[in-house]
Amino acid sequence: MDISSYISELLFDYDCVIVPGFGGFICNYKPAEIHPVLNIIAPPSKAVSLNRNLQSNDGLLVNHISSAQSVSYETAYELVHT
């Protein structure tokens, strides 16, 4: 199962999404920037990084998949691990 769309949806609202057994995606806020020479404005954004040390399941991703797919928590957990 491709869970990347679910991770993307969660990263829009949350700063950390943990994929059990893989790691955690961490978002860092980047404020808007103005380049004085080129007169370009870059909008605020999020920089995403992966921390492989975050292994414990916080349930956010699995619960999101469970409700989106209308399946049980256990079934969603198995979908993440396949």
C-alpha positions as CSV (number, residue, x, y, z in Angstrom):
1,M,0.0,0.0,0.0
2,D,1.2,3.5,-0.9
3,I,1.0,5.5,2.4
4,S,2.8,8.6,1.0
5,S,-0.4,10.5,0.4
6,Y,-1.5,9.8,4.0
7,I,1.9,11.0,5.3
8,S,1.6,14.1,3.2
9,E,-1.9,14.9,4.5
10,L,-0.7,14.6,8.1
11,L,2.5,16.7,7.6
12,F,0.2,19.5,6.4
13,D,-1.3,19.7,9.9
14,Y,1.3,18.2,12.2
15,D,5.1,18.7,12.6
16,C,5.9,15.1,13.1
17,V,4.6,11.8,11.6
18,I,6.1,8.6,12.7
19,V,6.0,5.5,10.4
20,P,6.4,2.5,12.8
21,G,9.6,0.6,12.1
22,F,10.8,3.2,9.6
23,G,11.3,6.6,11.3
24,G,9.7,9.9,11.8
25,F,9.2,12.7,9.3
26,I,9.9,16.1,11.0
27,C,8.8,19.4,9.6
28,N,10.7,22.6,10.3
29,Y,9.0,25.9,9.6
30,K,10.8,28.3,7.2
31,P,9.6,31.9,7.3
32,A,9.0,34.0,4.2
33,E,12.2,35.5,2.7
34,I,12.8,38.5,0.5
35,H,15.8,38.5,-1.8
36,P,16.9,42.1,-1.9
37,V,18.9,41.9,-5.1
38,L,16.5,39.8,-7.2
39,N,13.4,41.3,-5.7
40,I,11.9,37.9,-5.2
41,I,9.6,36.9,-2.3
42,A,9.7,33.3,-1.2
43,P,6.6,32.2,0.7
44,P,6.8,30.5,4.1
45,S,7.3,26.8,3.8
46,K,8.1,23.6,5.7
47,A,11.4,21.7,5.3
48,V,10.9,18.0,5.8
49,S,13.6,15.7,7.2
50,L,13.7,12.1,8.3
51,N,14.8,10.9,11.8
52,R,15.4,7.2,11.8
53,N,15.7,7.1,15.6
54,L,11.9,7.8,16.0
55,Q,10.7,4.2,16.0
56,S,7.9,4.1,18.6
57,N,4.3,4.2,17.2
58,D,2.4,7.3,18.3
59,G,-0.7,6.0,16.5
60,L,-1.3,9.2,14.4
61,L,-0.6,7.6,11.0
62,V,-2.3,4.3,11.7
63,N,-5.4,6.1,13.1
64,H,-5.5,8.3,10.1
65,I,-5.4,5.4,7.7
66,S,-7.9,3.5,9.8
67,S,-10.5,6.2,9.5
68,A,-9.7,7.0,5.8
69,Q,-10.0,3.4,4.7
70,S,-12.8,2.5,7.2
71,V,-10.8,-0.5,8.6
72,S,-9.8,-1.5,12.1
73,Y,-6.7,-0.2,13.8
74,E,-5.1,-3.6,13.5
75,T,-5.8,-3.9,9.8
76,A,-4.4,-0.3,9.2
77,Y,-1.3,-1.2,11.2
78,E,-0.7,-4.2,9.0
79,L,-1.2,-2.0,5.9
80,V,1.6,0.3,7.1
81,H,4.0,-2.6,7.6
82,T,3.5,-4.1,4.1
